[in-house]
């Protein structure tokens, strides 16, 4: 899915949108604290749930007006499925 460091993956996405990179990165880390803990890990070494969080975080770094996800629960445990869908619902409520 991703090969570089997880924080580097997030930062790359942010450069396509103007604004404060640090604020967006902090928002992603607030939403997904495990990514803050694993920010120096290879993204490919993250668990499948962490990779899903990274994928969502990567999309959020662009400050999107619309977020479309294909199979966000693929390969996740039931606990992580609930977490991912709760996160998506929370994002939807913020709009």
Contact map, one row per residue, 1 for C-alpha under 8 A:
11100000000000000000000000000000000000000011000000100000000000000000000000000000000000000000000
11110000100000000000000000000000000000000011000000000000000000000000000000000000000000000000000
11111000000000000000000000000000000000000111000000000000000000000000000000000000000000000000000
01111101100000000000000000000000000000000111000000000000000000000000000000000000000000000000000
00111111100000000000000000000000000000111110000000000000000000000000000000000000000000000000000
00011111110000000000000000000000001001111110000000000100000000000000000000000000000000000000000
00001111111000000000000000000000001000110000000000000000000000000000000000000000000000000000000
00011111111100000000000000000000000000000000000000000000000000000000000000000000000000000000000
01011111111110000000000000000000000000000010000000000000010000000000000000000000000000000000000
00000111111111000000000010000000000000000000000000000100110010000000000000000000000000000000000
00000011111111100000100010000000000000000000000000000000000010000000000000000000000000000000000
00000001111111100000000000000000000000000000000000000000000000000000000000000000000000000000000
00000000111111110000000000000000000000000000000000000000011011000000000000000000000000000000000
00000000011111111100100100000000000000000000000000000000000011000000000000000000000000000000000
00000000001111111100100000000000000000000000000000000000000001000000000000000000000000000000000
00000000000011111100000000000000000000000000000000000000000001000000000000000000000000000000000
00000000000001111110000000000000000000000000000000000000000001100000000000000000000000000000000
00000000000001111111000000000000000000000000000000000000000000000000000000000000000000000000000
00000000000000001111100000000000000000000000000000000000000000000000000000000000000000000000000
00000000000000000111111100000000000000000000000000000000000000000000000000000000000000000000000
00000000001001100011111110000000000000000000000000000000000010000000000000000000000000000000000
00000000000000000001111111000000000000000000000000000000000000000000000000000000000000000000000
00000000000000000001111111100000000000000000000000000000000000000000000000000000000000000000000
00000000000001000001111111110000000000000000000000000000000110100000000000000000000000000000000
00000000011000000000111111111000000000000000000000000000000010000000000000000000000000000000000
00000000000000000000011111111100000000000000000000000000000000000000000000000000000000000000000
00000000000000000000001111111110000000000000000000000000000000000000000000000000000000000000000
00000000000000000000000111111111000000000000000000000000100110000000000000000000000000000000000
00000000000000000000000011111111111100000000000000000000000000000000000000000000000000000000000
00000000000000000000000001111111100000000000000000000000000000000000000000000000000000000000000
00000000000000000000000000111111100000000000000000000000000000000000000000000000000000100000000
00000000000000000000000000011111111100000000000000001000000000000000000000000000000000000000000
00000000000000000000000000001111111110000000000000000000000000000000000000000000000000000000000
00000000000000000000000000001001111111000000000001000000000000000000000000000000000000000000000
00000110000000000000000000001001111111100000000001001100000000000000000000000000000000000000000
00000000000000000000000000001001111111100000000000000000000000000000000000000000000000000000000
00000000000000000000000000000000111111100000000000000000000000000000000000000000000000000000000
00000100000000000000000000000000011111111000000000000000000000000000000000000000000000000000000
00001110000000000000000000000000001111111000000000000000000000000000000000000000000000000000000
00001110000000000000000000000000000001111100000000000000000000000000000000000000000000000000000
00001100000000000000000000000000000001111110110000000000000000000000000000000000000000000000000
00111100000000000000000000000000000000011111110000000000000000000000000000000000000000000000000
11111100100000000000000000000000000000001111110000100000000000000000000000000000000000000000000
11110000000000000000000000000000000000000111110000100000000000000000000000000000000000000000000
00000000000000000000000000000000000000001111111000000000000000000000000000000000000000000000000
00000000000000000000000000000000000000001111111111100000000000000000000000000000000000000000000
00000000000000000000000000000000000000000000111111100000000000000000000000000000000000000000000
00000000000000000000000000000000000000000000011111110000000000000000000000110000000000000000000
00000000000000000000000000000000000000000000011111111000000000000000000000011001000000000000000
00000000000000000000000000000000011000000000011111111100000000000000000000000000000000000000000
10000000000000000000000000000000000000000011011111111110000000000000000000000000000000000000000
00000000000000000000000000000000000000000000000111111111000000000000000100000000000100000000000
00000000000000000000000000000001001000000000000011111111100000000000000000000000000100000000000
00000100010000000000000000000000001000000000000001111111110000000000000000000000000000000000000
00000000000000000000000000000000000000000000000000111111111000000000000000000000000000000000000
00000000000000000000000000000000000000000000000000011111111100000000000000000000000000000000000
00000000010000000000000000010000000000000000000000001111111110000000000000000000000000000000000
00000000110010000000000000000000000000000000000000000111111111000000000000000000000000000000000
00000000000010000000000000000000000000000000000000000011111111110010000000000000000000000000000
00000000000000000000000100010000000000000000000000000001111111110000000000000000000000000000000
00000000011011000000100110010000000000000000000000000000111111110000000000000000000000000000000
00000000000011111000000000000000000000000000000000000000011111110000000000000000000000000000000
00000000000000001000000100000000000000000000000000000000001111111000000000000000000000000000000
00000000000000000000000000000000000000000000000000000000001111111110000000000000000000000000000
00000000000000000000000000000000000000000000000000000000000000111110000000000000000000000000000
00000000000000000000000000000000000000000000000000000000000000011111000000000000000000000000000
00000000000000000000000000000000000000000000000000000000001000011111100000000000000000000000000
00000000000000000000000000000000000000000000000000000000000000000111110000000000000000000000000
00000000000000000000000000000000000000000000000000000000000000000011111100000000000000000000000
00000000000000000000000000000000000000000000000000000000000000000001111100000000000000000000000
00000000000000000000000000000000000000000000000000000000000000000000111111000000000000000000000
00000000000000000000000000000000000000000000000000010000000000000000111111000000100100000000000
00000000000000000000000000000000000000000000000000000000000000000000001111110001100100000000000
00000000000000000000000000000000000000000000000000000000000000000000001111110000000000000000000
00000000000000000000000000000000000000000000000100000000000000000000000011111000000000000000000
00000000000000000000000000000000000000000000000110000000000000000000000011111111100000000000000
00000000000000000000000000000000000000000000000010000000000000000000000000111111100000000000000
00000000000000000000000000000000000000000000000000000000000000000000000000011111110000000000000
00000000000000000000000000000000000000000000000000000000000000000000000000011111111000000000000
00000000000000000000000000000000000000000000000010000000000000000000000010011111111100000000000
00000000000000000000000000000000000000000000000000000000000000000000000110011111111110000000000
00000000000000000000000000000000000000000000000000000000000000000000000000000111111111000000000
00000000000000000000000000000000000000000000000000000000000000000000000000000011111111100000000
00000000000000000000000000000000000000000000000000011000000000000000000110000001111111110000000
00000000000000000000000000000000000000000000000000000000000000000000000000000000111111111000000
00000000000000000000000000000000000000000000000000000000000000000000000000000000011111111100000
00000000000000000000000000000010000000000000000000000000000000000000000000000000001111111110000
00000000000000000000000000000000000000000000000000000000000000000000000000000000000111111111000
00000000000000000000000000000000000000000000000000000000000000000000000000000000000011111111100
00000000000000000000000000000000000000000000000000000000000000000000000000000000000001111111110
00000000000000000000000000000000000000000000000000000000000000000000000000000000000000111111111
00000000000000000000000000000000000000000000000000000000000000000000000000000000000000011111111
00000000000000000000000000000000000000000000000000000000000000000000000000000000000000001111111
00000000000000000000000000000000000000000000000000000000000000000000000000000000000000000111111
00000000000000000000000000000000000000000000000000000000000000000000000000000000000000000011111
